[in-house]
């Protein structure tokens, strides 16, 4: 299977007509490079579609998902151009669930 060590979300939308080459160009523009074993996720303006580009060390995988109802809970642009999420957060995200409180983000450290 594909090994993914880091998962990055872009906060700015991507045109969902983009194929692998255009998505790769956007990854380089936003993240600086496409590193092996990393996944890069984008949404459209309406946040009802996502594309995830994965560099597996040999080539590229481009995955797409569309919600028929509702929208994906996406990162806000005020957080910066991109942010890192973990595997649990990505699983929630692609199912259309709120992911922001999962993993380390949901840990309560003080009362």
N, C-alpha and C positions, 0 to 999 in steps of 0.2 A: 504494500500500500504506500501511499504518499506520506512521507514524514514531514510534519509541520512543527517547527520549533517556535516560531513567533507569528502572531496574527495582528495585523495593523488595519485600522479603519481610517479612511480618508473622510474628513468632515465636509468637504466640498463635493457637490453632485457630479456625476459622470453621465454623459450621453450614452444611453443603453444600446445605441446602435453600434457602439465601439466594438471592434473585434479584438483579437489578441494583440495585434501590433499597436493599435491605438491605446489599448488598456496598458500595455507595457510602457509606452511613451508617457502616459499619465503617471504611472508608478514612479518612473525615473524623475519626472517633474516634481511630484509631491514628496516622495520619500528619499530622493537622491540616488537610489539604485534599487535594483531588484536582487535581493540576496537569496542564495539557495536555501531551501527549506523554510521559506517564509510565505505567508499568505497575505494578500492585500485586498481589502474589501471596499467597494464603492456602492453608493445608492444613486438613484435618480432624484430629481427635484421633488417629486411627489412621495418619495420614500416607499413606493409599493413594489419596487424591483431592486435587486442587488446583483452585483457581479463580483466574483472573487477570483483573482488571478493568483495562481500558486506556481512558484518556481521550485521544481523538485530536484534541481541540481543538474539535470540533463536537458530539460525543456520546460515548456509552460503548459499549464492547465488553466482553462477559463471556464468557470461555472456560473450559471445564472439561475435566479429564482424570482418568481413573481407571486405576489399575494393577490388573490381575486377580491378579497375584502380587507379593509384596514390598511395599515402601513407598518413598516419596520420601525422599531424604536432606534433612532440613530443618534450619533454623537452630535452635539451642538458645535457650530463653527467657532464659538468663543473659546472652546477648549484648545484651539490651535488647529493646524492643518491636518494633523493626524494623531492617533493615540493607539496604544497597545491594549489588546484584550486577551483573555485566556480562553482555553478550549471550552470551558463550561459557559462562558459568556457568549462565545460564537454560536454554540448550539442553541441557546435561548434566542439569540438575535435572528438566526435563519428560520426559526419557527414563528417569528413575529411576537415574541414575548419580551417584556422589559428585562434587560440584562444588566443594567447599571448597578444594581445592588447585589449581584452575585460575585463570588470569589472574594478577593481582598477588599473590594469596594464596599461589601456588605458587613465587614467586620466592625463590631462595636468595641472600641478601645477604652472609652472613659464614660462615666456617668455624669 
